[in-house]
Amino acid sequence: MSSDYVTEKGGRLVATQRLYLTDDEKIVTEGDTAAATLYRTEGEEISEDDARRYGLLADGAKGKAKAADKARGRGEDKSR
């Protein structure tokens, strides 16, 4: 699971660069004028829940994470 903002390292998701939250809780990178609060620095761990919440996972990774959650018994199977 990786994107421009996160990568998987040793089974954990970590930030690939300094990430900031805007006032409306969107993720931006260093230098963006909307940056309000430092969220994570390069190499810091990001929970999978936060990565999903802030849209940090690549589209394919989101699907894989959902499938993995379903396989572990998390989440509902809405196909029934």
Secondary structure, DSSP 8 states (H G I E B T S, - for coil): ---SSEEEETTEEEESS-EEE-TTS-EEETT-TT--EEEE-TT-B--HHHHHHTT-S-HHHHHHHHHHHHHTT-S--TT-
